[in-house]
Structures are given as C-alpha cells and as structure tokens.
Amino acid sequence: MPVKNARIGELIAKAVETRKDIEKMTAELDELKAQIRAEAEKRSKDGELVEFESEVGVATVAFYADAPGAIEGANLWELRNLLPRITWEDLFVEKVALAQGFTEKFGELKKKHQVVVREYVKWTPRAPHVILPK
C-alpha cells in the first residue's frame, strides 16, 4: 500500500511536471541542433568544422569520420578463430569485466581470496532510484 504524504505528493507532482518540461525542451533543442547541422553540412568542405556567429556567442559544428563498432549480437570470438593471431591483436583488445553473479560468487570465496580481490575491485554505493508516475 503506497504511503500518503501531502508534502511528498507535491514533490512528486513537481518532479513529473519538471520531467515533462525537460523532455519537451530536449526535443526542441534536438530540432534546433538538427537545423544548425543541416546548414553546416551545406557549407562544410570535406568535413571541415563550421562556425556560426550569434548574439550569444559562436556555435561550432564539428564533423567526424564514421566510427567502426561491433555489430550488436555478433560473436567476435568466432572471428578470433578465423584470423591469424597477429591480425586479431592488431584489430581487437580483449577486456575483462565482472561476471554476472559476481557478488554472490565473491561471498563464497575464502576470506584470504576476498582480501586479494578487494585490492582490485571497488564497491560503489548506489543511490535509491525514484520511479515517477507517467
């Protein structure tokens, strides 16, 4: 059962209103930037940056070359087996990430191993999430 509290209810209403204002303003900002970008694309030579003057200052539009990225869902480990080792190392960097279930597995470690792991892993406190009504 949700807790009734008039003061918190007013805060929630204000937060929802603020979120809606931000969403509206963000959409408006994106549209304005799109118009500026379109004008810059007309004026740019070979991807040079373009600057526009205004009463509030200079706006700069910078163009970037396309960036490569792995296709979502692609299994790059399969590719690793198809390429010579030196080519793989020239193209990719292997990274280590914490496994799902890390906290539970960490808790199962012997204390001496937990001490060693703590030297390499930090626990970051998390703020409670506020989920606002729509």
C-alpha positions in Angstrom: 0.0 0.0 0.0 1.5 3.4 -1.0 2.3 5.8 1.8 0.1 9.0 1.7 2.1 12.2 2.5 0.9 15.5 1.1 4.3 17.2 1.1 5.9 14.2 -0.8 2.8 14.2 -3.1 3.5 17.8 -4.1 7.2 17.0 -4.7 6.2 14.0 -6.9 3.8 16.3 -8.9 6.5 18.9 -9.4 9.1 16.2 -10.4 6.7 14.8 -13.0 6.0 18.3 -14.4 9.7 19.1 -14.5 10.5 15.8 -16.3 7.8 16.6 -18.9 9.3 20.1 -19.4 12.8 18.6 -19.8 11.5 16.1 -22.4 9.8 18.9 -24.3 12.8 21.2 -24.2 15.2 18.3 -25.1 13.1 17.6 -28.2 13.1 21.3 -29.1 16.9 21.5 -28.6 17.4 18.4 -30.8 15.3 20.0 -33.6 17.3 23.3 -33.3 20.6 21.4 -33.5 19.4 19.4 -36.5 18.7 22.7 -38.3 22.1 24.1 -37.4 23.7 20.8 -38.5 21.9 20.8 -41.8 23.1 24.4 -42.6 26.6 23.5 -41.6 26.6 20.4 -43.9 25.8 22.8 -46.8 28.7 25.0 -46.0 31.4 22.4 -45.0 34.1 21.5 -47.4 35.4 18.0 -46.9 34.2 17.7 -43.3 35.8 20.9 -42.1 34.2 22.4 -39.0 31.8 25.3 -39.5 31.3 28.2 -37.0 28.2 30.4 -36.8 28.1 33.7 -35.0 25.1 34.8 -32.9 24.3 37.4 -30.3 25.1 34.9 -27.6 28.4 33.6 -29.0 29.8 31.3 -31.6 28.4 27.8 -32.3 30.7 25.2 -33.8 29.6 22.2 -35.8 32.3 19.6 -36.0 32.2 16.7 -38.4 33.6 13.3 -37.6 34.6 10.3 -39.7 32.4 7.2 -39.4 33.5 5.1 -36.4 33.6 1.3 -36.5 31.8 -0.8 -33.9 30.9 -4.4 -33.5 27.5 -5.5 -34.8 25.1 -6.0 -31.9 24.9 -9.7 -31.1 28.0 -10.6 -33.1 30.2 -13.2 -31.5 33.7 -11.8 -32.1 35.2 -14.9 -30.5 34.2 -16.8 -33.7 36.1 -14.2 -35.7 39.1 -14.7 -33.5 39.4 -18.3 -34.6 39.2 -17.3 -38.3 42.1 -14.7 -38.2 45.8 -15.1 -37.7 46.8 -14.3 -34.1 48.8 -11.2 -35.1 45.9 -9.8 -37.1 43.4 -10.3 -34.2 45.8 -8.5 -31.8 46.1 -5.6 -34.3 42.3 -5.2 -34.6 40.9 -6.0 -31.1 41.6 -5.6 -27.4 40.3 -8.1 -25.0 38.7 -6.7 -21.9 37.9 -8.2 -18.6 34.6 -7.5 -16.9 33.0 -8.6 -13.7 30.8 -11.7 -14.3 27.1 -11.8 -13.6 26.6 -13.1 -10.1 29.9 -11.6 -9.0 28.7 -10.5 -5.6 27.3 -14.0 -4.8 30.5 -15.8 -6.0 32.7 -13.2 -4.2 30.8 -14.0 -0.9 31.6 -17.7 -1.4 35.4 -17.1 -1.7 37.7 -17.8 1.2 38.5 -14.7 3.3 42.1 -14.6 2.1 40.9 -14.6 -1.6 38.3 -11.9 -0.8 41.1 -9.7 0.6 43.1 -10.1 -2.7 40.1 -9.4 -4.9 39.2 -6.2 -2.8 42.5 -4.8 -3.9 41.3 -4.8 -7.5 37.5 -4.3 -7.2 35.7 -1.4 -5.6 32.1 -1.4 -4.4 30.3 1.8 -5.3 27.3 2.8 -3.1 24.1 3.2 -5.1 21.5 5.9 -4.5 17.9 4.7 -4.3 16.1 5.1 -7.6 13.0 7.2 -7.7 10.5 5.9 -10.3 8.0 8.7 -11.1 4.5 8.1 -12.4 3.9 9.0 -16.1 
